[in-house]
Amino acid sequence: MDYYGYELRRAREAAGPTLAQLGSIVFCTGSLIGQIETAARVPQREFSERVDAALGTDGLFSRLVGMVLRSQLPSWFQPYAEMEAKAASISTYQAQVVYGLLQTPEYARAVLEAGWVAGLDGQVAARLERQRILALEQPPLVWVVLDEVVLHRPFGGRGVMRKQLTHLLKFQGRREIRVQVLPLGVGQHPATAGGFTVMRFDGHADISYSENYDSGFTTANPSVVKDCAHRYDHLQAAALSIEDSAKLITRVREERCAEEAEPERSAVA
């Protein structure tokens, strides 16, 4: 953030505009730009792209912002994010929340806020930055199994949850993203210890990943990865099909997250 701020101030002063003048060009306040220059605020990707266009910096800040946002992730999570961006396929089981790559901004904020994280704005931006891998020309194959409990836990309230469930349904038509739901009716299953992820790479060893509230555990130990992959196969087999999962998500959205009707206005005599 210090380096980004230094380069922003140097480029702005070289181009000539004051803080207020640049703010009017990139649709923000001069005060916000000053805070970013002094590393008091985390820059966003949209802001960086506008600054590049305004100052003619040839994509400098669009490139720097990726590093800045990754630095906002917890230090123990950063290695996973780096590997996630390089994976050929990602298979994940989530027992508590929607997988980070599939979260809406509002849902991500509610989840992170519930975890009492510091620097909330920066962490939300960092989580959304991770999702850019889904827009790559060759994105990873992402297969997500969600415990049905995840659909019923309304992080952020009914409105936020409705939007999140609608967002999940949008992935149904994408070949590289698959969402299945493990229904509540499934009793015994091999992931009672919680969520986990298996990532595969082209030319590198597969890895498994799990975490608790303040640390993550990554391993390429073949026996552990094989065990996790085997457990994941069983979860997929027990989960609803992609089509039936979408039907369940739709039903939960309509039954538990229905849009609130506008209050009737009484006539005034």
Secondary structure, DSSP 8 states (H G I E B T S, - for coil): -HHHHHHHHHHHHHH---HHHHHHHHTS-HHHHHHHHTTSS---HHHHHHHHHHHT-TTHHHHHHHHHHHTTS-TTTHHHHHHHTT-SEEEEEESSS--GGG--HHHHHHHHHHTT-SSHHHHHHHHHHHGGGGGSSS--EEEEEEEHHHHH--TT-HHHHHHHHHHHHHGGG-TTEEEEEE-TT--S-TTTT--EEEEE-SSS--EEEEE-SS-EEEE--HHHHHHHHHHHHHHHHHS--HHHHHHHHHHHHHHHS------------
